[in-house]
Amino acid sequence: MSEQQQPVLKVAIIGAGPAGIYAADILHKSVTDAAVTIDIFEQLPAPYGLVRYGVAPDHPRIKAIIKALREVLDSGTVRFFGNVCYGQDITLADLREHYHAVIFATGAVKDAALDIPGIDAAYSFGAAAFVSWFDGHPDVPRYWPLDARSVAVIGNGNVALDISRVLIKHVADMLSTEIPDNVREVFAQNPIETLHIFGRKGPLQVKFTPLELRELGEVAGVDMVLDPQDFAQTDEHIENLKNTNKQILVISRIFSKWLAEQAARESAAPRQLVFHFWAKPVAVLKDEQGRVCALKIQRTKPDGSGGVIDTDVFETVPVQALYRAVGYFGSAVAGVPFDSARGVIPNTAGRVQSNTGEIMPGVYATGWIKRGPVGLIGATKSDARETLECLVVDWQRGKLWHHTADAGDPPQITSLLRERGVEYTDIEGWHRLDAAEQELGMKNQRERIKIVPRGQMVQISRAGRS
Ligand SMILES: Cc1cc2nc3c(=O)[nH]c(=O)nc-3n(C[C@H](O)[C@H](O)[C@H](O)COP(=O)(O)OP(=O)(O)OC[C@H]3O[C@@H](n4cnc5c(N)ncnc54)[C@H](O)[C@@H]3O)c2cc1C
């Protein structure tokens, strides 16, 4: 294709989480037969998605990924439009007019449901809501009722570990993080003494990663409490896997170390973290005010092939608050098909499909909204690569949206946003906000303190603009 015959390839990306930003980077590098214009639209005034609003604040090494993402946004090959919500401020019809294609990278921000009686009790929370609060998401209430001495966390994945660690940590160990001030104040009053973490399967069938599990044992002033019986009840199938699966082997060593420490312990720490394996939550019990007062579990046992079967043993564990960390769930986006059972945009290798299976030309998906809310940040890169391979092939075959925009003209999307009164922010605006957060942190001997109210974020980002 010569540049004269072919217009500049113009692509809109919805969502500035890692999936959207990696997609922009890969797109820029993979189109060699034309110039590329890439616009990223993000509903929040700040980029980075769950890396900023999901990853725990005491995990600064993960936050370092932000540096790599920032380099893409700063590279001059991408335009960032913050505070622009697709479906509200811009529509699919608008994008069709201004671009050749759109990539949806809208992620998953809601909690998956856990359908057990009583889950609607007061003080029964979803992990996503709690994470959004302590990570300073601008769209969630700023108050969190942290007054329980005994708390249940349901789930055996890394999000369950994250929220357990944050709930059980003493506030002194959170002081150096970027948590907003009001979050710090609430943590300072946290009266928690015991945190119970429940998993339906056995200790070697957890979805924790070894690094995160080990880290839990390093939290100061907290004992790890295990039931040796849970380890006696082994699944031979899983035991055998220890020989081939390094992750299971390491997890087994961590638990063995904790069991040995527990046996030798002479006095108890102020806070206890109690693991309950082979424990399937079956009901949340409420007190007269409708508040969580206990979790009822049904004991399970191994089925010999990696699964579990129910026993007829039930137990009740008194707690005053409960957090379910049983997964995240994607939300539908306007004008695009949605698989409401899986919480994803239906697609084949990133090409979006209608509900009857036909490919929608020019419409792509990547990241958690493409394949569901599992996997680490790194996985969104390979995801984006697959989606971009399809987009580039479709471009070369002339299968994207066609329009009459002249090659080299920047899309007139900024005029459209202005006409609609959308207070969009740009990359310079994000730099201003970023600098303001760092300055706030410096004044308090911290690297950064997040600015939370959306109005304030927008005001700082748009300072000096007409
Ligand atoms: C609590 C938690 C902790 C985690 N910790 C780690 C960790 O320590 N290490 C690790 O590797 N991974 C971690 N992960 C996983 C990691 O966050 C994900 O793999 C990754 O963020 C998924 O990227 P994404 O871009 O698909 O989605 P997201 O990160 O969710 O980004 C989606 C973006 O799209 C935007 N958006 C949504 N709808 C619209 C719309 N209508 N218009 C405009 N913009 C929109 C959102 O605001 C968001 O910025 C964690 C996940 C969670 C939930």
The ligand as a MOL file (V3000), in Angstrom:
LIG
                    3D

  0  0  0     0  0            999 V3000
M  V30 BEGIN CTAB
M  V30 COUNTS 53 58 0 0 0
M  V30 BEGIN ATOM
M  V30 1 C -7.2180 -6.2960 43.4100 0
M  V30 2 C -6.2910 -6.6590 42.2640 0
M  V30 3 C -4.9370 -6.7250 42.5000 0
M  V30 4 C -4.0800 -7.0660 41.4450 0
M  V30 5 N -2.7560 -7.1490 41.7110 0
M  V30 6 C -1.9180 -7.5090 40.7180 0
M  V30 7 C -0.5220 -7.6170 40.9660 0
M  V30 8 O -0.0640 -7.3980 42.0960 0
M  V30 9 N 0.2710 -7.9680 39.8990 0
M  V30 10 C -0.2230 -8.2040 38.6450 0
M  V30 11 O 0.5440 -8.5050 37.7170 0
M  V30 12 N -1.5390 -8.1120 38.3930 0
M  V30 13 C -2.3900 -7.7810 39.3790 0
M  V30 14 N -3.7320 -7.6960 39.1340 0
M  V30 15 C -4.2210 -7.9880 37.7620 0
M  V30 16 C -4.1250 -6.7570 36.8480 0
M  V30 17 O -4.6380 -5.6510 37.5240 0
M  V30 18 C -4.8760 -7.0370 35.5400 0
M  V30 19 O -4.2280 -8.1220 34.8860 0
M  V30 20 C -4.9000 -5.8610 34.5730 0
M  V30 21 O -5.1280 -4.6390 35.2200 0
M  V30 22 C -5.9720 -6.0420 33.4910 0
M  V30 23 O -5.8080 -4.9950 32.5750 0
M  V30 24 P -6.9630 -4.3550 31.6630 0
M  V30 25 O -6.3150 -3.2250 30.9660 0
M  V30 26 O -7.6260 -5.4270 30.8860 0
M  V30 27 O -8.0800 -3.8170 32.6810 0
M  V30 28 P -8.0270 -2.5810 33.6940 0
M  V30 29 O -6.7280 -2.5110 34.3720 0
M  V30 30 O -9.2630 -2.7260 34.5190 0
M  V30 31 O -8.1820 -1.2800 32.7690 0
M  V30 32 C -9.3930 -0.9730 32.1150 0
M  V30 33 C -9.5200 0.5290 31.9610 0
M  V30 34 O -10.6540 0.8190 31.1380 0
M  V30 35 C -11.3320 1.9430 31.6740 0
M  V30 36 N -12.7240 1.9210 31.2100 0
M  V30 37 C -13.6780 1.0150 31.5410 0
M  V30 38 N -14.8460 1.3370 30.9480 0
M  V30 39 C -14.6280 2.4670 30.2250 0
M  V30 40 C -15.4580 3.3010 29.4110 0
M  V30 41 N -16.7590 3.0190 29.2150 0
M  V30 42 N -14.9110 4.3950 28.8290 0
M  V30 43 C -13.5950 4.7010 29.0230 0
M  V30 44 N -12.7640 3.9490 29.7970 0
M  V30 45 C -13.2760 2.8430 30.3880 0
M  V30 46 C -11.1850 1.7460 33.1740 0
M  V30 47 O -11.4110 2.9600 33.8860 0
M  V30 48 C -9.7560 1.2460 33.2900 0
M  V30 49 O -8.8410 2.3040 33.4280 0
M  V30 50 C -4.6060 -7.3430 40.1530 0
M  V30 51 C -5.9730 -7.2570 39.9380 0
M  V30 52 C -6.8090 -6.9260 40.9780 0
M  V30 53 C -8.2900 -6.8500 40.7150 0
M  V30 END ATOM
M  V30 BEGIN BOND
M  V30 1 1 1 2
M  V30 2 1 2 3
M  V30 3 2 2 52
M  V30 4 2 3 4
M  V30 5 1 4 5
M  V30 6 1 4 50
M  V30 7 2 5 6
M  V30 8 1 6 7
M  V30 9 1 6 13
M  V30 10 2 7 8
M  V30 11 1 7 9
M  V30 12 1 9 10
M  V30 13 2 10 11
M  V30 14 1 10 12
M  V30 15 2 12 13
M  V30 16 1 13 14
M  V30 17 1 14 15
M  V30 18 1 14 50
M  V30 19 1 15 16
M  V30 20 1 16 17
M  V30 21 1 16 18
M  V30 22 1 18 19
M  V30 23 1 18 20
M  V30 24 1 20 21
M  V30 25 1 20 22
M  V30 26 1 22 23
M  V30 27 1 23 24
M  V30 28 2 24 25
M  V30 29 1 24 26
M  V30 30 1 24 27
M  V30 31 1 27 28
M  V30 32 2 28 29
M  V30 33 1 28 30
M  V30 34 1 28 31
M  V30 35 1 31 32
M  V30 36 1 32 33
M  V30 37 1 33 34
M  V30 38 1 33 48
M  V30 39 1 34 35
M  V30 40 1 35 36
M  V30 41 1 35 46
M  V30 42 1 36 37
M  V30 43 1 36 45
M  V30 44 2 37 38
M  V30 45 1 38 39
M  V30 46 1 39 40
M  V30 47 2 39 45
M  V30 48 1 40 41
M  V30 49 2 40 42
M  V30 50 1 42 43
M  V30 51 2 43 44
M  V30 52 1 44 45
M  V30 53 1 46 47
M  V30 54 1 46 48
M  V30 55 1 48 49
M  V30 56 2 50 51
M  V30 57 1 51 52
M  V30 58 1 52 53
M  V30 END BOND
M  V30 END CTAB
M  END
